[in-house]
Amino acid sequence: MSHSQFTPGERFATMIDWAPSEADGIWWHLGWKRVLLEPGFVKLEWEPSSNHSFPAGGGWIVHGGMVTALLDTAMGSATWTLLNDHEVFLTADLRTEFYRPTVPGRVTAEGRVIHKTRRVTFASAELFDAKGKLLASCRGTNLTIDVTSPEDQSKKGPTSPSRG
């Protein structure tokens, strides 16, 4: 069953066979796994441990920043599936709502594009525990940058990291 009505961008094809390696930073370090990929939709799995948590009431709660990072990555990956090779994006806005504590153990994040224009992508993501219970949700706005555009190249950002 397709989750998307979006046309894949050129970057989608490079994502199909991708598997995280040590060169992929946070994916490798935290052990995130992509389990489903469609244009505008991504499903990720993760098994946070007490190393990603803080003690609370005799147990552990996964840090909200870790939850937000996973949800942001799910939305960003969904956005990336719709971009062409000359495009990148920046997250302009990110909001997370926590409904229940996330505890160590397998969780699943589903990220999807809600609406996309040439320059702006609106996305959402939800986090579920192993029993399918909703733990948190996130909404984000991503701004597309054309790395070949003289207008975009004149701005500070990912097209010119040395100007940081």
C-alpha positions in Angstrom: 0.0 0.0 0.0 1.4 3.3 -1.0 1.6 6.1 1.5 2.4 8.7 -1.1 1.0 10.5 -4.1 4.3 12.3 -4.7 6.6 11.9 -7.6 10.1 10.8 -6.5 13.0 13.2 -7.0 16.3 12.1 -8.4 17.6 11.6 -4.8 15.1 8.8 -4.2 17.0 6.4 -6.5 20.2 6.9 -4.5 18.3 6.2 -1.3 16.9 2.8 -2.3 20.2 0.8 -1.8 21.7 3.1 0.9 22.7 1.5 4.2 24.2 3.5 7.0 28.0 3.2 7.5 30.4 4.8 10.0 30.7 7.7 7.6 27.0 8.5 8.1 27.4 10.0 11.6 24.3 9.9 13.7 22.6 7.1 11.8 25.5 4.8 12.5 26.2 6.0 16.0 22.6 5.6 17.2 21.7 2.6 15.2 18.7 4.0 13.3 17.4 1.6 10.6 15.2 2.5 7.6 12.6 -0.1 7.1 10.3 1.5 4.5 11.0 4.0 1.8 8.5 5.6 -0.6 8.3 9.0 -2.3 7.4 11.3 0.5 7.3 8.6 3.2 9.9 6.9 5.4 9.6 4.5 8.3 12.5 4.2 10.7 13.2 1.8 13.6 15.4 2.4 16.6 16.1 0.7 19.9 17.1 3.4 22.4 18.7 2.2 25.6 19.4 3.7 29.0 22.4 5.4 27.3 19.8 7.6 25.5 17.7 8.1 28.6 17.6 9.6 32.1 16.5 7.9 35.3 12.9 8.7 36.4 10.8 7.0 39.0 12.7 3.7 39.1 12.9 3.4 35.3 14.3 5.2 32.3 12.8 7.8 30.0 14.4 8.5 26.6 15.5 12.1 26.4 13.1 14.3 24.4 15.9 15.6 22.3 16.7 12.1 21.1 13.0 11.5 20.3 12.9 14.8 18.4 16.1 14.0 16.5 14.6 10.7 15.3 11.3 12.4 14.2 13.3 15.2 12.5 15.3 12.6 10.6 12.1 10.8 9.5 10.6 14.0 8.2 13.9 15.0 6.6 14.3 11.6 4.9 10.7 11.9 3.5 11.6 15.3 2.2 14.9 14.1 0.7 13.0 11.5 -1.4 11.3 14.3 -3.4 14.5 16.4 -4.1 16.6 16.4 -7.2 20.4 16.0 -7.2 21.0 19.8 -7.3 18.7 20.4 -4.2 19.3 20.2 -0.5 17.2 21.6 2.4 17.3 23.3 5.7 14.8 22.7 8.5 13.2 26.1 9.2 10.7 25.1 11.9 10.4 22.1 14.1 7.7 21.3 16.8 7.5 18.2 18.9 4.6 17.1 21.1 5.1 14.4 23.7 2.1 12.3 24.6 3.7 9.6 26.7 7.2 8.9 27.9 9.4 7.0 25.5 11.2 4.2 27.3 14.1 2.0 26.2 13.1 -0.6 23.6 12.1 -0.7 19.9 10.3 2.3 18.6 9.1 3.2 15.1 9.0 6.7 13.5 7.0 7.4 10.4 7.8 10.5 8.5 5.7 11.9 5.6 5.5 14.9 3.4 2.2 16.7 3.8 2.6 19.4 1.1 5.5 20.5 -1.1 6.1 23.5 -3.2 9.2 24.4 -5.2 10.8 26.1 -2.1 8.9 24.8 1.0 8.1 21.3 2.2 5.7 20.7 5.1 6.2 17.4 6.8 5.0 15.4 9.9 6.2 12.4 11.8 4.8 10.1 14.5 6.6 7.9 17.0 5.1 4.6 18.1 6.2 2.0 20.7 6.4 -1.7 19.9 2.7 -2.2 20.6 1.7 0.6 18.2 0.9 3.2 20.9 1.5 6.8 19.8 4.3 8.4 21.9 5.1 11.7 20.2 4.5 13.6 17.0 6.4 16.3 15.2 5.8 18.8 12.4 8.4 20.6 10.4 9.0 23.0 7.6 11.9 22.4 5.3 13.3 25.1 2.9 14.6 23.8 -0.4 17.9 25.2 -1.7 19.0 24.9 -5.3 22.8 24.5 -5.1 23.1 25.5 -8.8 21.2 28.7 -8.4 23.3 31.9 -8.1 20.6 33.4 -5.9 20.9 30.5 -3.4 24.7 30.3 -3.6 25.0 33.9 -2.4 23.3 33.0 0.9 25.2 31.5 3.8 24.3 27.9 4.4 24.9 24.4 3.1 25.8 25.5 -0.4 28.8 27.3 1.0 29.8 25.8 4.3 33.2 27.6 4.4 31.4 30.9 4.9 29.6 29.6 8.0 
